[in-house]
C-alpha cells in the first residue's frame, strides 16, 4: 500500500513557471477506530475487541482529563499543548472568553514522524470529485460510525453530500446482506456537508451498507459513495 497523490496546477502562488503543479493526496481511505482495532486483532494480538475498545476509551478519558487540568501531553505518537489567542489591554486583565480563545495545539510525535519518512507514495491520475462520507452519527445516543436505531434520526457528515432530489435514482440507500435495497424516503437536511434523515422503522435489525447516490455539478455520471457496514438496532 502507498499514499496516492495527484498533481494539480498551482493557482495560489505566482511563479515564473505557468505550468507549476502541487501534489494533493487523493483516493486514500479514511480509517476509524473500528478499523484500528481490526488491524490490532489481525496481527495476532491476544487482546479481544471488547478489551481494546475499553482500553482505548480509558486512554481517551485520561487524555481529556489531563488536558482539562491545564497540563500538556507528550507521547511517541503526538503532543498536545495549550495556547491563548487575544490581546490583554494591561498586565492586570484576566482571561475573558468574550475576547480570548483557548486553543489546543497538536503535533505529531517522534514515532509518527519516523513513520512518515517511510511511507511510499505513488502518483495517480486525477479523478472527478466524489462525495466523501466521514461520520454517521446516531442522534439518539451520539454513537459514531457504529450503530443506529430504526426509526431514529441520524446525521451523515462529510463533503459533497447534497442529494439531487430532482433525479429519481439519487438518494440514500440501506442495503442488507441479501443485496435488498431500502431508499430513505425523506431528508430532513440536505446540505453539502451534512444530511439528516430518519432510518426507516420497518428495517430488520442487522448489518447494512449505507450508500449515497447523487449527481455532482457538471458531472453526467452518477456518483456513488459507500459507508462500511452499519448495525441497525430496534
N, C-alpha and C positions, 0 to 999 in steps of 0.2 A: 504494500500500500504506500501511496505517496500523496503529498499535498499537491492538489491540482491548481493551476493558475492559468489565467488568460491575460492577454495584453490588450490594453485599450489606449486610445490616443490621449496624451496628456493635455488636458484643456485648462488645468488650474494654474500652471506656471509657464510664463512666456519663456521660450527657448529659442536659441539660434537655429535649432533643427525643427522644422514644422512636422516632421514625422516621428517625433519623440513619443514613446509609449511608456506606460507604467503597468506593473503587474498587479492583478487583483485575484485573490484566492476565489475559486468558484467550483461548484459541484461537489463540495466536501460535506460529509454527513455531520449533523448535529447530534451528539450523543447525550443521553440523560443518565440520571442516577441509576435507573434500572439496567442500562447498558453497561455501566461501570461494574455493577455487581455481577452481571452475567459474565463479564470478562474475568473478574476475580475467580469465579467458580470454574470457568473453563480451563484455567491454568492449574487446576488440581488443588486449589486451596481447600483446607479442611473446614473452613468456616461455612456455615449454612447461609442461605439468602436472608432468612429472618435475623440471624445474628449480625450479618453485615449491615442490614437496614438499621437495627438497633444501635450498633456501634457508631455508624455514621451520624445518626440523629443525635447521639450524645456528644459527638465531636462538634457538630454544628451548634448545639446549645452552648457548649463551653466556649467556642469562638465568640458567639454573640454576647455571652455573659462577660467575658474578659474585656471585649471592646466597649461594652456598656459602662464599664467602670473607668474608662479613660485610658486603659492600658493598650500598648501596641502588641502586635503578634509578629513573630519571625520564625518561619518554618522552612524546610527544604523546598516546599512547593510554592509558598507565597509569603509575602509580608504585608501587613496592614498597619498604617499609621493614621493619625488624625491630623486635620488641618482646619483652620478657621479663616474664612474669607470675610472681608468687610473692613471698613476703616473705623477706628476708635478715635473720637474727637480729642480726647486727652487721656492722661495716664490713670485717671480715676474712673473712667467709664467702664462698665461691666458688659458682659455678653448680653446682647439683645437679639432674640430670634427674628425680630422685625427688620433688623439691619445687618445681622451677621449670620453666616451659614457655616454649620459644622459639616465637614466632608470626611469621607474615608478614602485613603489613597492606597490602592492595591498595586503591588509589583510582583513580578514573577520571582520565585526564589532560585537558589543555586541549582537545584535539581531540574527544575523546569527549563532554565536557561541552557543547561547542558543537553537536555533532550532536544531543544530547539535546534541546536547546532548539528544534530544528527538526522533531522527529518529530511528524507528525499523529496524532491519536488519534480513535477512533470508539467510541461506546457500542454494545454489543450486548446482546441478551437473555441471561439466564443459561441455561446448558445443563447437563444432567446430567453428573456426574463421569465421566471416561473414563480407561481405562488410559493411562499415559504411559510410552513407551519412551525411555530416554535413551541407553543404551550396550549394544552387543553385543560381548562380549569373547571372543576366541579364546584359550582357556586353554592352548593349546599354545605360542603364541609371544607372547601379550599384545597382539596386534593388535586395534584397536578400530574398530567400525563400518566394516570394510573387507572382510576375507575370513575364512572359516572353513574347516576341513578336514572332509571327510566322515569319519564315524566318530569324531570328536573331541568332547570335552565343551566346551560354551560356557556363558557366563554372560550372561543378559539382565537388565539392571538398569533400574529406573525407579520408578513409583508405581502402586498399584492393579493389580498384575500377577497376583495369585493366581488360579489357574485353578479353576473349579468342576468338579472331577473327576467329580461325580455326573451331569453333563449331557453326553450323547454329542456334542453339537455344539460343545462347548468344547475348547480346546486350542491348540497352536502348529502352524501350517501353513506349509510352504515351497512357494511357487507359482512354477513356471518360466515361461518366456516364452510357452509354449503354454497357459497357464492350468491346467496339470495340478497338482493339489494332493497334497502328501505330509504326513500328520499325524505329528508326533513321537509315538512310541508311549509313552514313559515320561518322567516328570520326576524328576530326582534331588533337586531342591529346588523347593518350591512355596510361596513367601512373597510378601507384598505388594510388597516392594522388590527381589526377586531370584528368577529362575527359572534352574535349572541343568539341562541336558539334553544328550544326545548327538545330533549331526547324523547322520541315517540314512546308513549307509555305502554304500548302493546308489545314491545320487543321482549323476546325471551332472554333471560339472563344468560350471559356468556361473553366470549371474546368476539369483538367486531373490529374490522378495519374501518377507519373513517377516511373518506375520500372526498376531496374538494374538486369540483369541475367548473371551470369558467373560461371565458374568452378575455384575454388581456387586450388592452388598447392596441389597435393597429395589427393585431395578430388574427389570422383566419383559422388557425388550428386550435382545437380545444386544449386548454392547459389542465393537466390533472396532477394533483399532489396528494400523497397518502400519508397518514399517520399510523405508526406501528400499532398492533392490536391493543384495543382499549377494553377493559372489562365493564360490561353494563350490568348493574345491580338493580334489584327491585327495591 
